[in-house]
Amino acid sequence: MSQTKQEQRIADARRRFARLMKFAAAASLVVTALAFLWFRHTGTPTPLPFIGAIAIAVVGSLMLTAALMGLVFFSSASGADEEVDKRDS
């Protein structure tokens, strides 16, 4: 089964988006671990609700940022931006 050029662009953009999200997930987990190591090193008390709040905040904000940035790249790479330009003219 042969893919059209547009389908190939979309498939490539999806693979890059998935790779970006995997990298962002790994990076956010590393940053969260480093934050907890810093708290431990400085002697900051870390009750369970504090740990949960920090983990949700760090992972959530980094993943949201990566997803929004990735969607901009996905839109450009998949050719969706070009389709909008064609409709306007």
C-alpha positions as CSV (number, residue, x, y, z in Angstrom):
1,M,0.0,0.0,0.0
2,S,1.5,3.3,-1.1
3,Q,1.2,6.4,0.9
4,T,0.7,9.8,-0.6
5,K,3.2,12.6,0.0
6,Q,0.8,14.3,2.5
7,E,0.2,11.0,4.4
8,Q,4.0,10.5,4.6
9,R,4.5,14.1,6.0
10,I,1.8,13.5,8.6
11,A,3.3,10.1,9.6
12,D,6.7,11.7,9.9
13,A,5.3,14.6,12.0
14,R,3.6,12.2,14.3
15,R,6.8,10.2,14.9
16,R,8.7,13.4,15.7
17,F,5.9,14.6,18.0
18,A,5.9,11.2,19.8
19,R,9.7,11.4,20.2
20,L,9.4,15.0,21.5
21,M,6.8,13.9,24.1
22,K,8.9,10.9,25.2
23,F,11.9,13.1,25.6
24,A,9.9,15.7,27.5
25,A,8.5,13.0,29.8
26,A,12.0,11.7,30.6
27,A,13.3,15.3,31.1
28,S,10.4,16.2,33.5
29,L,11.0,13.1,35.6
30,V,14.7,13.9,35.8
31,V,14.0,17.5,36.8
32,T,11.5,16.3,39.4
33,A,14.0,13.9,40.8
34,L,16.7,16.7,40.9
35,A,14.2,19.0,42.7
36,F,13.6,16.3,45.4
37,L,17.4,15.7,45.7
38,W,17.9,19.4,46.2
39,F,15.2,19.5,48.9
40,R,16.9,16.6,50.6
41,H,20.3,18.2,50.3
42,T,19.2,21.5,51.8
43,G,17.2,19.8,54.6
44,T,13.9,21.2,53.5
45,P,11.1,19.2,55.1
46,T,9.0,17.4,52.5
47,P,5.7,16.2,53.8
48,L,3.7,13.9,51.4
49,P,1.3,16.6,50.1
50,F,4.3,18.8,49.3
51,I,5.9,16.0,47.4
52,G,2.7,15.4,45.4
53,A,2.2,19.1,44.7
54,I,5.8,19.6,43.5
55,A,5.7,16.5,41.3
56,I,2.4,17.5,39.7
57,A,3.5,21.1,39.2
58,V,6.9,20.2,37.6
59,V,5.7,17.4,35.4
60,G,2.5,19.1,34.5
61,S,4.0,22.4,33.5
62,L,6.9,20.8,31.5
63,M,4.6,18.4,29.7
64,L,2.1,21.1,28.8
65,T,4.8,23.3,27.5
66,A,6.3,20.4,25.4
67,A,2.8,19.5,24.1
68,L,2.0,23.0,23.0
69,M,5.4,23.5,21.4
70,G,5.2,20.1,19.8
71,L,1.8,20.9,18.3
72,V,3.2,24.0,16.7
73,F,6.0,21.9,15.1
74,F,3.5,19.2,14.2
75,S,1.2,21.6,12.4
76,S,4.1,23.1,10.4
77,A,5.7,19.8,9.5
78,S,2.4,18.0,8.6
79,G,1.5,20.7,6.1
80,A,-1.6,21.8,7.9
81,D,-0.4,25.4,7.8
82,E,-0.1,25.3,4.1
83,E,-3.6,24.0,3.7
84,V,-5.0,27.1,5.6
85,D,-3.0,29.4,3.4
86,K,-4.4,27.7,0.3
87,R,-8.0,28.1,1.5
88,D,-7.6,31.9,2.2
89,S,-6.6,32.7,-1.4
